[in-house]
Amino acid sequence: MDNIAGSKSSLTWAVHISVVFLVAAWLFPTLGLFVSSFRTADQIASSGWWSSLTSSEQNLTLRAGAPDTAVQEGDLFVIEGNLFALEGVPEATVANWGISARELGAFEPGDTAEMRNGSLMTVEANGDFRQTSETAFEGRRGDRIFLTAAVPPDFTLANYEQVLLSGDSTDSMAKAFFNTLTVTIPATIIPIVIAAFAAYALAWMDFPGRALLIAFVVGLLVVPLQLALIPLLKLHLGIGIGKGYLGTWLAHTGFGLPLAIYLLRNYMVGLPRDIIENARVDGATDFQIFTKIILPLSFPALASFAIFQFLWTWNDLLVAKVFLIDATGQTTVMTNQIVELLGTRGGNWEILATAAFVSISVPLVVFFAMQKYLVRGLLAGSVK
């Protein structure tokens, strides 16, 4: 009965599980980047993004009040305050504390410890401290206290301010963001325009060698991009376009045209022949048929390729490295900027997570805005 038309396959459950697994494998890393981009460096280092809504235990090194804040109470000099408030740390709950890095949990909240300068220090669970000494405090900075504390969730926009608005070229992604748009938009539009004309010719115009040309285009789909990089770069350098946007646009156009022509030609050849023939009987030229009839009807296929080309170009690093040569960093794209951040800010996971999410945010918007055309364009010409 499983082979009867209209009946459900016994493997439907396997398909559903596979889809759920693929969606989860794609969704959880993206969600992790999004959440981490709003967390502080200490929270990222102490706990995973999945626990971002709960308190996390962190080891903190804070300083007590400076000696010049001491007040005299009888025969004692006293420094009081709150460790978290003095350092600008969100209020937390102290689990244990110590006066040296070697003995982090030597004391419990409420205990009194003798400091190296002979003073007595008491730290409460809420971070309040009281330091007393029989002699005047000396120095410019307060004594260090090592805490293990349960820190509540803390989200901040400072990471985005540093990545998008910082004037520091090392951290800022703002320039790289607009550079990537400068590369991606023309590199998406140019191959679509060229491929649309070529696809119409291969689908509806009779000329010698058309079949061979179609076979040649299909053959180009399997040519590795890396195989053409060096010859193409030499050509670009020879004609003077190897170090700018123009060379990068042409490179992306050349690498994207085979798939664009293939998709659009398969879609256009499946359009009703009667519409084209009636238009020709009415005296329409090929250009009029193409612009007035074919292009509007081919929008799903055009949108489908636009999604692919936009994603490939936006996420590209190899072509930008080869064809967008710039020693000053004025034309650095986002993928290359992230690579630079890995070298200069490899320990600042909050900066890397924010930069990575900024990089994928635009492709996500483009994909979800045009996803309804994706399947229709990919299946173009597959069913007659």
Buried (B, 14 or more C-beta within 10 A) or exposed (E): EEEEEEEEEEEEEEEEEEEEEEEEEEEEEBEBBBBBBBBBEBBBBBBEBEEBEEBBEBBBEBEBBBBEBBEEEEEBBBBBBBBBEBEEBEEBBBBBBBBEEEEBEBBEBEEEBEBEEEBBBBBBBEBBBBBBBEEEBEEEEBBBBBBBBBBBBBBEEEBBEBBBEBEEBEBBBBBBBEBBBBBBBBBBBBBBEBBBEBBBBBBBEEEEEEEEBBEEBEEBEEEEBEEBBEEBBEBBBEEEBBBBBBBBBBBBBBBBBBBBBBBBBBBBBBBEEEEBEEBBEEEBEBEBBBBEBBBEBBBBBBBBBBBBBBBBBBBBEEBBBBBBBBEEBEBBBBBBBBEBBEEEBEEBBBBBBBBBBBBBBBBEEBBEEBEEBBEBBBBBBEEE
